[in-house]
Amino acid sequence: MADESTLVHSFQKNALEEVRVSISTYKGKKYLDIRVYYQGDDGEYKPSKKGVALSPELLPELETALAKLKTHLE
């Protein structure tokens, strides 16, 4: 089985970078992947090392963290 990735959402971080949220499969296991992509000299976006891959079981913890972050910023 080949590794694969399904883009769920992306948004511009700045003029040369974007953040992509995807579901990835690596060695037969699924992961939530939040990664910064940068625009290369050829104009194509490439994945950077800036990011995190999490087990889907950690999604509730990530949701809690984002809700707390939102509360602190309001």
C-alpha positions in Angstrom: 0.0 0.0 0.0 1.5 3.3 -1.0 1.6 6.3 1.3 -1.1 8.9 0.5 -2.4 12.2 1.6 -5.8 13.8 1.4 -5.9 17.6 1.7 -8.7 18.8 4.1 -8.0 22.5 4.3 -5.3 25.0 3.5 -4.8 28.7 4.2 -2.2 31.3 3.4 0.3 32.0 6.2 2.2 34.8 4.3 3.2 35.6 0.8 5.4 32.5 0.3 4.0 30.0 2.8 0.7 28.2 3.4 -0.5 25.9 6.1 -2.1 22.6 4.9 -4.2 20.3 7.1 -4.5 16.8 5.7 -5.1 13.2 6.5 -2.0 11.1 5.7 -1.3 7.4 5.5 2.2 6.3 6.4 3.1 2.6 6.6 -0.5 1.7 6.7 -1.4 4.0 9.6 -3.5 7.2 9.4 -2.3 10.5 10.8 -3.5 14.1 11.0 -0.9 16.3 9.4 -0.6 20.0 9.9 2.3 21.3 7.9 3.8 24.5 6.5 4.4 24.5 2.8 6.8 26.9 1.2 6.9 28.2 -2.4 10.0 27.0 -4.2 11.9 28.8 -6.9 9.7 26.9 -9.5 6.5 28.4 -8.0 5.3 25.0 -6.6 4.6 24.5 -2.9 6.8 22.0 -1.1 6.4 20.6 2.4 8.7 22.0 5.1 9.9 20.3 8.2 7.6 22.7 10.2 4.6 20.7 11.2 3.2 18.0 13.3 1.7 14.6 12.5 -0.7 13.2 15.1 -2.6 10.0 15.6 -6.4 10.5 14.9 -7.0 9.4 18.5 -5.5 12.8 19.6 -8.0 14.9 17.7 -10.1 15.5 20.8 -7.0 16.8 22.6 -6.2 19.1 19.7 -9.8 20.4 19.6 -9.6 21.1 23.4 -6.3 22.9 22.9 -7.7 25.1 20.1 -10.8 25.9 22.1 -8.6 27.0 25.0 -6.4 29.0 22.7 -9.5 30.8 21.3 -10.7 31.6 24.8 -7.4 33.1 25.8 -7.2 35.3 22.7 -10.7 36.7 23.2 
